[in-house]
Amino acid sequence: MPVYRPEVLEALVTHGLVPGPDTSPARLREAINDLYRHEVRRLRDRCRAREFPVTELAPRVVELRRRYLLLSIPIATWTVDPA
C-alpha cells in the first residue's frame, strides 16, 4: 500500500484525484497525463477557432504545464516508505 507524500496528495486533489489504498502512482500519473493532454487539445482547438492568436498558444501551454508539475516529477518520489 503506497504512502503518498503530503505535497503529492495536495497536487492530486487540485486535479480532482484522491488515491485509494490500492491506487498505484503509475495509475495516477496516467490519469494526470490524460487530463493534461485533454487540456492541451482544448487550447489547440480554441486557438484554431481564433479565440486567441497563435502567438499566445505557447505561453498558455507553458502555464498549463506549470499546473501539471507532477508530470515532471519521477513517480518513485511520490511515495515514502512506511516506517
N, C-alpha and C positions, 0 to 999 in steps of 0.2 A: 504494500500500500504506500503510494508516494506521499511525502510530506512536502507541500509546496512552500516556498519562501513567501513571507507576507507581501513583499513588493510585487511578486508574480501574481498572487491572488488578487491584489488591487488592480493590476493591469488587466487581468482576465475579466473582472467584473465590469470594467469600462466597455468591454465588448459583449457584455451580456452572457458571459460564460462563468459557470460555477462548477468546478470539478467535483465529481462524486468520489467516494473512497477508492474506486477501482479505475478512475479515469487516468489514462496514461498521458504524460507530457506530449508524446508524439501525436496522439489524437487531438489534443487541444491545439497544438501548433498547426495541424492540418485545418482545423476549424477556423483559426485566426487567418490563415493564409487564404482560405476560401472567401472570408469576409473582405479581406484586403483586395483580392482580385476583383470581387464584385464592385467594390467602390472605385477601383481604377477604371473599370469598364464604364461605370456610370459617368465618371469625369470625362472620359473619352467621348462618350455619346453626347454629353452636354456640350462639349467643345464642338463636335460635328454639327450640332443643332444651332451653333453660333450663340450660345448663351454667354460665352466669354471668348476672347480672342485666343488663338493658338499660342501666342507668346505667354499666356498665363497658365497653360497646361502644366509645364514642367514645375513651376513653383508650387502649384496646387498638389502635384504628385509628391513633391518633397515634403510638404506639410502633412499630407496623408500618411506618408511613411513614418513621420515622427509620432503619429498616433498609434502606429503598429510597431513600436520598438521591440516587442518580444520576438518578432521575426528575426531580429538581428542578434539575439542572444542564444547561444547554444542551449538546447533543451536539457543537456546534462547539468546545467547550473540552475535550472528552475526548481529543483528539489534539494532537500537536505537529508542526510542520513538521520533517522530517528535515534535518539540517544537512549 
